[in-house]
Amino acid sequence: MEDILQYLHTRDLPSAKAAILAAAQQDLTEHQVRQVGHAGLVMTIAQPEESVAFFSDVALSAGGTPPLIDHLIVQSLDAIFRMKSVAGGEKRAHIRRLIGKYEDRFGERPGTLLFRGAAAQSAGNRAEAASAYTKAAEMSLPIGLPRMYLGAHSVVLEPFDWAAPKVSSPIVKEQITLRKSASTRSSATIVVGSDANYFIKFANFLLASLRQSHSVAPVHFHVVNWTDACEHVANALPEPFSISTEVYPHATDWAYFATVRFLRARQIGEALGPIYITDIDNQFVDNFDAILKHLHKYDAGFRMHYMGEWFPWWAPSGGNLWINSTPGGLSIASMLERYISLRFQPARYLSWWFDQLALNEVYHQCGVSNIVNLSDPSLSVSVARPYEEVKKLKAKY
């Protein structure tokens, strides 16, 4: 297994092909399959054109359809999707041709169903797309789809009843606890959510980048399962900032930690006023205060990505959401709370991407027209840190 990862990272493709075909005949663990899938993703992002030929060749050369080969089918189709040199129509045609080859060889597979769903999504047929995504997710079990496509496991065919009375749910059974108020108030507060571990690693870096951009806006940290070590970090943070906490029974539910800021947006917004939700491991590259006058004209703001044309869990950025304290803004916060509380499945690896899927559903169903597009470069003040930098910070602290 280590050989495969090394070959993919160094682009020794002949050796990688031989090792993958040999591994495909073995009983690999879920973790090993995902390791190869992640290494393949890194290669695909770096060299999509080369990856299409490589992964499709390996998949079509394999005997049977073990989970590893299913991951490679997805990877080859993903590589076409990432080819910037190919226009949309040509890209769809290329994907359809490769899907045809795979289905002639193997019949329907999770990867072919995923991208058939993507074609339906891009054509505006969300119901047909949802059906294909859910079928792909079910067929991929027990291992599940590659990480970038885990959102398909949270797609639900049944329409969501937005108008029904609020239903009690275990993950919103109690109010959050406000541990600390900010030293000053502002016309808007930046909100992030995380578990204790991520708060310890990234709270100071987020605040540092914000202050370096000359913003004086307060930051609100919502932390799951607060610890004494968090207290130590908080005591050293520069003002203004505030903190709320909650207790959650699953210590490694990463999908919940990514989703909690949206689940609690209504409660936090009611306490603090207008909020701008971002990722705790993001960085501010421009002055947040400078865009506030513009943001206050709108009920809400979403940063929608063009990739959402294909996959709904890729459409909105989880690091850029504006919720004003207007009736329209508060209704969006309430819809997020309701959707997450009733559809999220706790302690489930396959729930990854649920947060952005929830954002996408609320965006399409909220009925609020006064929404600003945060994809506008002048409004994109919070951006993701480079992957390698996040990786180093996670390992260092």
Contacts in CASP RR format, 6 or more apart in sequence:
PFRMAT RR
TARGET T0000
AUTHOR 0000-0000-0000
METHOD contacts of the structure
MODEL  1
MEDILQYLHTRDLPSAKAAILAAAQQDLTEHQVRQVGHAGLVMTIAQPEE
SVAFFSDVALSAGGTPPLIDHLIVQSLDAIFRMKSVAGGEKRAHIRRLIG
KYEDRFGERPGTLLFRGAAAQSAGNRAEAASAYTKAAEMSLPIGLPRMYL
GAHSVVLEPFDWAAPKVSSPIVKEQITLRKSASTRSSATIVVGSDANYFI
KFANFLLASLRQSHSVAPVHFHVVNWTDACEHVANALPEPFSISTEVYPH
ATDWAYFATVRFLRARQIGEALGPIYITDIDNQFVDNFDAILKHLHKYDA
GFRMHYMGEWFPWWAPSGGNLWINSTPGGLSIASMLERYISLRFQPARYL
SWWFDQLALNEVYHQCGVSNIVNLSDPSLSVSVARPYEEVKKLKAKY
1 23 0 8 1.000
1 28 0 8 1.000
1 32 0 8 1.000
1 35 0 8 1.000
1 36 0 8 1.000
3 15 0 8 1.000
3 19 0 8 1.000
4 16 0 8 1.000
4 19 0 8 1.000
4 20 0 8 1.000
4 23 0 8 1.000
4 36 0 8 1.000
4 39 0 8 1.000
5 35 0 8 1.000
5 36 0 8 1.000
5 39 0 8 1.000
6 12 0 8 1.000
7 13 0 8 1.000
7 15 0 8 1.000
7 16 0 8 1.000
7 19 0 8 1.000
8 16 0 8 1.000
8 36 0 8 1.000
8 39 0 8 1.000
8 40 0 8 1.000
8 42 0 8 1.000
8 43 0 8 1.000
9 39 0 8 1.000
9 42 0 8 1.000
9 43 0 8 1.000
11 43 0 8 1.000
11 47 0 8 1.000
11 50 0 8 1.000
13 50 0 8 1.000
13 54 0 8 1.000
16 54 0 8 1.000
17 54 0 8 1.000
17 57 0 8 1.000
17 58 0 8 1.000
17 61 0 8 1.000
20 36 0 8 1.000
20 58 0 8 1.000
20 68 0 8 1.000
20 72 0 8 1.000
21 58 0 8 1.000
21 61 0 8 1.000
21 62 0 8 1.000
23 32 0 8 1.000
23 36 0 8 1.000
23 68 0 8 1.000
24 62 0 8 1.000
24 63 0 8 1.000
24 66 0 8 1.000
24 68 0 8 1.000
24 69 0 8 1.000
25 66 0 8 1.000
28 66 0 8 1.000
28 67 0 8 1.000
28 68 0 8 1.000
30 142 0 8 1.000
30 143 0 8 1.000
33 67 0 8 1.000
33 68 0 8 1.000
33 71 0 8 1.000
33 143 0 8 1.000
34 71 0 8 1.000
34 143 0 8 1.000
34 146 0 8 1.000
34 147 0 8 1.000
36 68 0 8 1.000
36 71 0 8 1.000
37 71 0 8 1.000
37 72 0 8 1.000
37 75 0 8 1.000
37 146 0 8 1.000
37 147 0 8 1.000
38 146 0 8 1.000
38 147 0 8 1.000
40 51 0 8 1.000
40 55 0 8 1.000
40 75 0 8 1.000
41 75 0 8 1.000
41 78 0 8 1.000
41 146 0 8 1.000
41 147 0 8 1.000
41 148 0 8 1.000
43 50 0 8 1.000
43 51 0 8 1.000
43 54 0 8 1.000
44 51 0 8 1.000
44 55 0 8 1.000
44 75 0 8 1.000
44 78 0 8 1.000
44 79 0 8 1.000
44 82 0 8 1.000
45 82 0 8 1.000
48 79 0 8 1.000
48 80 0 8 1.000
48 82 0 8 1.000
48 83 0 8 1.000
48 84 0 8 1.000
49 79 0 8 1.000
49 83 0 8 1.000
49 85 0 8 1.000
51 75 0 8 1.000
51 76 0 8 1.000
51 79 0 8 1.000
52 76 0 8 1.000
52 79 0 8 1.000
52 80 0 8 1.000
52 83 0 8 1.000
52 98 0 8 1.000
54 76 0 8 1.000
55 72 0 8 1.000
55 73 0 8 1.000
55 75 0 8 1.000
55 76 0 8 1.000
55 79 0 8 1.000
56 76 0 8 1.000
56 98 0 8 1.000
56 101 0 8 1.000
58 69 0 8 1.000
58 72 0 8 1.000
59 69 0 8 1.000
59 72 0 8 1.000
59 73 0 8 1.000
59 76 0 8 1.000
59 102 0 8 1.000
60 101 0 8 1.000
60 102 0 8 1.000
60 105 0 8 1.000
62 69 0 8 1.000
62 72 0 8 1.000
63 69 0 8 1.000
64 106 0 8 1.000
65 106 0 8 1.000
65 109 0 8 1.000
67 140 0 8 1.000
67 143 0 8 1.000
67 144 0 8 1.000
70 109 0 8 1.000
70 110 0 8 1.000
70 111 0 8 1.000
70 140 0 8 1.000
71 146 0 8 1.000
73 102 0 8 1.000
73 106 0 8 1.000
73 109 0 8 1.000
73 110 0 8 1.000
73 111 0 8 1.000
73 112 0 8 1.000
74 110 0 8 1.000
74 111 0 8 1.000
74 114 0 8 1.000
74 145 0 8 1.000
74 146 0 8 1.000
74 149 0 8 1.000
75 146 0 8 1.000
76 98 0 8 1.000
77 95 0 8 1.000
77 98 0 8 1.000
77 99 0 8 1.000
77 111 0 8 1.000
77 112 0 8 1.000
77 114 0 8 1.000
77 115 0 8 1.000
78 146 0 8 1.000
78 148 0 8 1.000
80 86 0 8 1.000
80 91 0 8 1.000
80 94 0 8 1.000
80 95 0 8 1.000
80 98 0 8 1.000
81 91 0 8 1.000
81 95 0 8 1.000
81 115 0 8 1.000
81 118 0 8 1.000
81 307 0 8 1.000
81 310 0 8 1.000
83 91 0 8 1.000
86 94 0 8 1.000
92 119 0 8 1.000
92 122 0 8 1.000
95 115 0 8 1.000
95 118 0 8 1.000
95 119 0 8 1.000
96 119 0 8 1.000
99 112 0 8 1.000
99 115 0 8 1.000
99 116 0 8 1.000
100 112 0 8 1.000
102 109 0 8 1.000
102 111 0 8 1.000
102 112 0 8 1.000
103 109 0 8 1.000
103 112 0 8 1.000
108 135 0 8 1.000
108 139 0 8 1.000
109 139 0 8 1.000
110 136 0 8 1.000
110 137 0 8 1.000
110 139 0 8 1.000
110 140 0 8 1.000
110 144 0 8 1.000
110 145 0 8 1.000
111 136 0 8 1.000
111 145 0 8 1.000
113 132 0 8 1.000
113 133 0 8 1.000
113 135 0 8 1.000
113 136 0 8 1.000
113 139 0 8 1.000
114 132 0 8 1.000
114 133 0 8 1.000
114 136 0 8 1.000
114 145 0 8 1.000
114 149 0 8 1.000
114 152 0 8 1.000
116 132 0 8 1.000
117 128 0 8 1.000
117 129 0 8 1.000
117 131 0 8 1.000
117 132 0 8 1.000
117 133 0 8 1.000
117 136 0 8 1.000
118 129 0 8 1.000
118 310 0 8 1.000
118 311 0 8 1.000
120 126 0 8 1.000
120 128 0 8 1.000
120 129 0 8 1.000
120 132 0 8 1.000
121 129 0 8 1.000
121 308 0 8 1.000
121 309 0 8 1.000
121 310 0 8 1.000
121 311 0 8 1.000
121 312 0 8 1.000
122 309 0 8 1.000
122 310 0 8 1.000
126 312 0 8 1.000
126 364 0 8 1.000
127 157 0 8 1.000
129 312 0 8 1.000
130 155 0 8 1.000
130 156 0 8 1.000
130 157 0 8 1.000
131 157 0 8 1.000
133 151 0 8 1.000
133 152 0 8 1.000
133 155 0 8 1.000
134 152 0 8 1.000
134 155 0 8 1.000
134 156 0 8 1.000
134 157 0 8 1.000
136 145 0 8 1.000
136 149 0 8 1.000
136 152 0 8 1.000
137 144 0 8 1.000
137 145 0 8 1.000
137 151 0 8 1.000
137 152 0 8 1.000
137 153 0 8 1.000
137 155 0 8 1.000
137 350 0 8 1.000
144 150 0 8 1.000
144 153 0 8 1.000
144 350 0 8 1.000
145 151 0 8 1.000
145 152 0 8 1.000
145 153 0 8 1.000
147 352 0 8 1.000
149 311 0 8 1.000
150 313 0 8 1.000
150 349 0 8 1.000
150 350 0 8 1.000
150 351 0 8 1.000
150 352 0 8 1.000
150 353 0 8 1.000
151 311 0 8 1.000
151 313 0 8 1.000
151 352 0 8 1.000
151 353 0 8 1.000
151 354 0 8 1.000
151 357 0 8 1.000
152 311 0 8 1.000
152 313 0 8 1.000
153 350 0 8 1.000
153 351 0 8 1.000
154 313 0 8 1.000
154 343 0 8 1.000
154 345 0 8 1.000
154 350 0 8 1.000
154 351 0 8 1.000
154 353 0 8 1.000
154 354 0 8 1.000
154 357 0 8 1.000
155 312 0 8 1.000
155 357 0 8 1.000
156 343 0 8 1.000
160 339 0 8 1.000
160 342 0 8 1.000
160 343 0 8 1.000
160 361 0 8 1.000
160 365 0 8 1.000
162 335 0 8 1.000
162 338 0 8 1.000
162 365 0 8 1.000
166 338 0 8 1.000
167 341 0 8 1.000
167 342 0 8 1.000
169 341 0 8 1.000
169 342 0 8 1.000
170 346 0 8 1.000
171 248 0 8 1.000
171 256 0 8 1.000
171 263 0 8 1.000
171 340 0 8 1.000
171 341 0 8 1.000
171 344 0 8 1.000
171 346 0 8 1.000
172 263 0 8 1.000
172 337 0 8 1.000
172 341 0 8 1.000
174 246 0 8 1.000
175 267 0 8 1.000
176 222 0 8 1.000
176 244 0 8 1.000
176 245 0 8 1.000
176 246 0 8 1.000
176 264 0 8 1.000
176 267 0 8 1.000
176 268 0 8 1.000
177 244 0 8 1.000
177 245 0 8 1.000
177 246 0 8 1.000
178 242 0 8 1.000
178 243 0 8 1.000
178 244 0 8 1.000
178 271 0 8 1.000
179 226 0 8 1.000
179 243 0 8 1.000
179 244 0 8 1.000
179 245 0 8 1.000
180 234 0 8 1.000
180 241 0 8 1.000
180 242 0 8 1.000
180 243 0 8 1.000
181 242 0 8 1.000
182 189 0 8 1.000
182 218 0 8 1.000
182 220 0 8 1.000
182 239 0 8 1.000
182 240 0 8 1.000
182 241 0 8 1.000
182 242 0 8 1.000
183 239 0 8 1.000
183 240 0 8 1.000
184 216 0 8 1.000
184 218 0 8 1.000
184 239 0 8 1.000
184 240 0 8 1.000
185 218 0 8 1.000
186 216 0 8 1.000
186 217 0 8 1.000
186 218 0 8 1.000
186 240 0 8 1.000
187 274 0 8 1.000
187 292 0 8 1.000
187 296 0 8 1.000
188 217 0 8 1.000
188 273 0 8 1.000
188 274 0 8 1.000
188 275 0 8 1.000
188 276 0 8 1.000
188 292 0 8 1.000
188 295 0 8 1.000
188 296 0 8 1.000
189 217 0 8 1.000
189 218 0 8 1.000
189 219 0 8 1.000
189 220 0 8 1.000
189 242 0 8 1.000
189 269 0 8 1.000
189 272 0 8 1.000
189 273 0 8 1.000
189 274 0 8 1.000
189 275 0 8 1.000
189 276 0 8 1.000
190 210 0 8 1.000
190 217 0 8 1.000
190 218 0 8 1.000
190 219 0 8 1.000
190 220 0 8 1.000
190 275 0 8 1.000
190 276 0 8 1.000
190 277 0 8 1.000
190 278 0 8 1.000
190 288 0 8 1.000
190 382 0 8 1.000
191 219 0 8 1.000
191 220 0 8 1.000
191 222 0 8 1.000
191 261 0 8 1.000
191 265 0 8 1.000
191 268 0 8 1.000
191 269 0 8 1.000
191 272 0 8 1.000
191 275 0 8 1.000
191 276 0 8 1.000
191 277 0 8 1.000
191 278 0 8 1.000
192 206 0 8 1.000
192 219 0 8 1.000
192 220 0 8 1.000
192 221 0 8 1.000
192 222 0 8 1.000
192 261 0 8 1.000
192 277 0 8 1.000
192 278 0 8 1.000
192 279 0 8 1.000
192 280 0 8 1.000
193 199 0 8 1.000
193 221 0 8 1.000
193 222 0 8 1.000
193 223 0 8 1.000
193 224 0 8 1.000
193 257 0 8 1.000
193 260 0 8 1.000
193 261 0 8 1.000
193 280 0 8 1.000
194 202 0 8 1.000
194 221 0 8 1.000
194 222 0 8 1.000
194 223 0 8 1.000
194 224 0 8 1.000
194 257 0 8 1.000
194 260 0 8 1.000
194 280 0 8 1.000
195 223 0 8 1.000
195 224 0 8 1.000
195 225 0 8 1.000
195 251 0 8 1.000
195 257 0 8 1.000
196 223 0 8 1.000
196 224 0 8 1.000
196 225 0 8 1.000
196 226 0 8 1.000
196 227 0 8 1.000
196 229 0 8 1.000
196 230 0 8 1.000
198 257 0 8 1.000
198 280 0 8 1.000
198 281 0 8 1.000
199 221 0 8 1.000
199 223 0 8 1.000
199 230 0 8 1.000
199 233 0 8 1.000
199 280 0 8 1.000
200 229 0 8 1.000
200 230 0 8 1.000
200 233 0 8 1.000
200 397 0 8 1.000
201 281 0 8 1.000
201 393 0 8 1.000
201 394 0 8 1.000
201 397 0 8 1.000
202 280 0 8 1.000
202 281 0 8 1.000
202 393 0 8 1.000
203 221 0 8 1.000
203 233 0 8 1.000
203 234 0 8 1.000
203 237 0 8 1.000
203 280 0 8 1.000
204 233 0 8 1.000
204 236 0 8 1.000
204 237 0 8 1.000
205 281 0 8 1.000
205 283 0 8 1.000
205 393 0 8 1.000
206 219 0 8 1.000
206 280 0 8 1.000
206 281 0 8 1.000
206 282 0 8 1.000
206 283 0 8 1.000
206 284 0 8 1.000
207 219 0 8 1.000
207 237 0 8 1.000
207 238 0 8 1.000
207 241 0 8 1.000
209 282 0 8 1.000
209 283 0 8 1.000
209 284 0 8 1.000
209 285 0 8 1.000
210 217 0 8 1.000
210 219 0 8 1.000
210 284 0 8 1.000
210 288 0 8 1.000
211 238 0 8 1.000
212 284 0 8 1.000
213 284 0 8 1.000
213 285 0 8 1.000
213 286 0 8 1.000
213 287 0 8 1.000
213 288 0 8 1.000
213 381 0 8 1.000
214 287 0 8 1.000
214 289 0 8 1.000
215 284 0 8 1.000
215 287 0 8 1.000
215 288 0 8 1.000
215 289 0 8 1.000
216 240 0 8 1.000
216 289 0 8 1.000
217 288 0 8 1.000
217 289 0 8 1.000
217 292 0 8 1.000
218 240 0 8 1.000
218 241 0 8 1.000
218 242 0 8 1.000
219 240 0 8 1.000
219 241 0 8 1.000
219 242 0 8 1.000
220 241 0 8 1.000
220 242 0 8 1.000
220 243 0 8 1.000
220 244 0 8 1.000
220 268 0 8 1.000
220 272 0 8 1.000
220 275 0 8 1.000
221 234 0 8 1.000
221 241 0 8 1.000
221 242 0 8 1.000
221 243 0 8 1.000
221 244 0 8 1.000
221 280 0 8 1.000
222 243 0 8 1.000
222 244 0 8 1.000
222 245 0 8 1.000
222 246 0 8 1.000
222 260 0 8 1.000
222 261 0 8 1.000
222 264 0 8 1.000
222 268 0 8 1.000
223 230 0 8 1.000
223 243 0 8 1.000
223 244 0 8 1.000
223 245 0 8 1.000
224 245 0 8 1.000
224 246 0 8 1.000
224 247 0 8 1.000
224 248 0 8 1.000
224 256 0 8 1.000
224 257 0 8 1.000
224 260 0 8 1.000
225 245 0 8 1.000
225 246 0 8 1.000
225 247 0 8 1.000
225 248 0 8 1.000
225 251 0 8 1.000
226 245 0 8 1.000
234 243 0 8 1.000
242 272 0 8 1.000
244 264 0 8 1.000
244 268 0 8 1.000
246 260 0 8 1.000
246 264 0 8 1.000
248 256 0 8 1.000
248 260 0 8 1.000
249 346 0 8 1.000
250 256 0 8 1.000
250 346 0 8 1.000
250 347 0 8 1.000
253 346 0 8 1.000
253 347 0 8 1.000
253 348 0 8 1.000
254 352 0 8 1.000
255 344 0 8 1.000
255 348 0 8 1.000
255 349 0 8 1.000
255 351 0 8 1.000
255 352 0 8 1.000
255 353 0 8 1.000
255 354 0 8 1.000
255 355 0 8 1.000
256 344 0 8 1.000
256 346 0 8 1.000
256 347 0 8 1.000
256 351 0 8 1.000
258 352 0 8 1.000
258 354 0 8 1.000
258 355 0 8 1.000
259 340 0 8 1.000
259 344 0 8 1.000
259 354 0 8 1.000
259 355 0 8 1.000
259 358 0 8 1.000
261 277 0 8 1.000
262 277 0 8 1.000
262 321 0 8 1.000
262 336 0 8 1.000
262 340 0 8 1.000
262 355 0 8 1.000
262 358 0 8 1.000
262 359 0 8 1.000
263 336 0 8 1.000
263 337 0 8 1.000
263 340 0 8 1.000
263 341 0 8 1.000
263 344 0 8 1.000
264 337 0 8 1.000
265 275 0 8 1.000
265 277 0 8 1.000
265 321 0 8 1.000
265 323 0 8 1.000
265 333 0 8 1.000
265 336 0 8 1.000
265 337 0 8 1.000
266 330 0 8 1.000
266 333 0 8 1.000
266 334 0 8 1.000
266 336 0 8 1.000
266 337 0 8 1.000
267 337 0 8 1.000
268 275 0 8 1.000
269 275 0 8 1.000
269 323 0 8 1.000
269 325 0 8 1.000
269 330 0 8 1.000
269 333 0 8 1.000
270 330 0 8 1.000
273 325 0 8 1.000
274 295 0 8 1.000
274 296 0 8 1.000
274 322 0 8 1.000
274 323 0 8 1.000
274 324 0 8 1.000
274 325 0 8 1.000
275 322 0 8 1.000
275 323 0 8 1.000
276 288 0 8 1.000
276 295 0 8 1.000
276 320 0 8 1.000
276 321 0 8 1.000
276 322 0 8 1.000
276 323 0 8 1.000
276 382 0 8 1.000
277 318 0 8 1.000
277 319 0 8 1.000
277 320 0 8 1.000
277 321 0 8 1.000
277 322 0 8 1.000
277 323 0 8 1.000
278 318 0 8 1.000
278 319 0 8 1.000
278 320 0 8 1.000
278 321 0 8 1.000
278 382 0 8 1.000
279 318 0 8 1.000
279 319 0 8 1.000
279 382 0 8 1.000
279 384 0 8 1.000
281 384 0 8 1.000
281 385 0 8 1.000
281 390 0 8 1.000
281 393 0 8 1.000
282 319 0 8 1.000
282 382 0 8 1.000
282 383 0 8 1.000
282 384 0 8 1.000
282 385 0 8 1.000
283 382 0 8 1.000
283 383 0 8 1.000
283 384 0 8 1.000
283 385 0 8 1.000
284 381 0 8 1.000
284 382 0 8 1.000
285 380 0 8 1.000
285 381 0 8 1.000
285 382 0 8 1.000
285 383 0 8 1.000
286 380 0 8 1.000
286 381 0 8 1.000
287 381 0 8 1.000
288 381 0 8 1.000
288 382 0 8 1.000
290 381 0 8 1.000
291 378 0 8 1.000
291 379 0 8 1.000
291 381 0 8 1.000
294 372 0 8 1.000
294 379 0 8 1.000
295 301 0 8 1.000
295 322 0 8 1.000
295 324 0 8 1.000
295 372 0 8 1.000
295 379 0 8 1.000
296 324 0 8 1.000
297 370 0 8 1.000
297 372 0 8 1.000
298 322 0 8 1.000
298 324 0 8 1.000
298 370 0 8 1.000
298 371 0 8 1.000
298 372 0 8 1.000
299 324 0 8 1.000
299 326 0 8 1.000
299 327 0 8 1.000
299 328 0 8 1.000
299 329 0 8 1.000
299 332 0 8 1.000
299 368 0 8 1.000
299 370 0 8 1.000
299 371 0 8 1.000
300 321 0 8 1.000
300 322 0 8 1.000
300 323 0 8 1.000
300 324 0 8 1.000
300 328 0 8 1.000
300 329 0 8 1.000
300 332 0 8 1.000
300 366 0 8 1.000
300 368 0 8 1.000
300 370 0 8 1.000
300 371 0 8 1.000
300 372 0 8 1.000
301 320 0 8 1.000
301 321 0 8 1.000
301 322 0 8 1.000
301 323 0 8 1.000
301 371 0 8 1.000
301 372 0 8 1.000
301 373 0 8 1.000
301 374 0 8 1.000
302 316 0 8 1.000
302 317 0 8 1.000
302 320 0 8 1.000
302 321 0 8 1.000
302 322 0 8 1.000
302 359 0 8 1.000
302 363 0 8 1.000
302 371 0 8 1.000
302 373 0 8 1.000
302 374 0 8 1.000
303 316 0 8 1.000
303 317 0 8 1.000
303 318 0 8 1.000
303 319 0 8 1.000
303 320 0 8 1.000
303 321 0 8 1.000
303 373 0 8 1.000
303 374 0 8 1.000
303 375 0 8 1.000
303 380 0 8 1.000
304 315 0 8 1.000
304 316 0 8 1.000
304 317 0 8 1.000
304 363 0 8 1.000
304 373 0 8 1.000
304 375 0 8 1.000
305 314 0 8 1.000
305 315 0 8 1.000
305 316 0 8 1.000
305 317 0 8 1.000
305 375 0 8 1.000
307 314 0 8 1.000
307 315 0 8 1.000
308 314 0 8 1.000
308 315 0 8 1.000
308 360 0 8 1.000
309 315 0 8 1.000
312 357 0 8 1.000
312 360 0 8 1.000
312 361 0 8 1.000
313 353 0 8 1.000
313 354 0 8 1.000
313 356 0 8 1.000
313 357 0 8 1.000
313 360 0 8 1.000
314 353 0 8 1.000
314 356 0 8 1.000
315 356 0 8 1.000
315 359 0 8 1.000
315 360 0 8 1.000
315 363 0 8 1.000
316 356 0 8 1.000
316 359 0 8 1.000
316 360 0 8 1.000
316 363 0 8 1.000
317 356 0 8 1.000
317 374 0 8 1.000
318 355 0 8 1.000
318 356 0 8 1.000
318 359 0 8 1.000
319 382 0 8 1.000
319 384 0 8 1.000
320 374 0 8 1.000
320 380 0 8 1.000
320 382 0 8 1.000
321 359 0 8 1.000
321 374 0 8 1.000
322 372 0 8 1.000
322 374 0 8 1.000
323 329 0 8 1.000
323 330 0 8 1.000
323 332 0 8 1.000
323 333 0 8 1.000
328 366 0 8 1.000
328 368 0 8 1.000
328 370 0 8 1.000
329 368 0 8 1.000
331 366 0 8 1.000
331 368 0 8 1.000
332 362 0 8 1.000
332 366 0 8 1.000
332 368 0 8 1.000
335 362 0 8 1.000
335 365 0 8 1.000
335 366 0 8 1.000
336 358 0 8 1.000
336 359 0 8 1.000
336 362 0 8 1.000
339 358 0 8 1.000
339 361 0 8 1.000
339 362 0 8 1.000
340 354 0 8 1.000
340 355 0 8 1.000
340 358 0 8 1.000
343 354 0 8 1.000
343 358 0 8 1.000
344 351 0 8 1.000
344 354 0 8 1.000
344 358 0 8 1.000
345 351 0 8 1.000
345 354 0 8 1.000
363 371 0 8 1.000
372 379 0 8 1.000
373 379 0 8 1.000
374 380 0 8 1.000
384 390 0 8 1.000
385 393 0 8 1.000
END
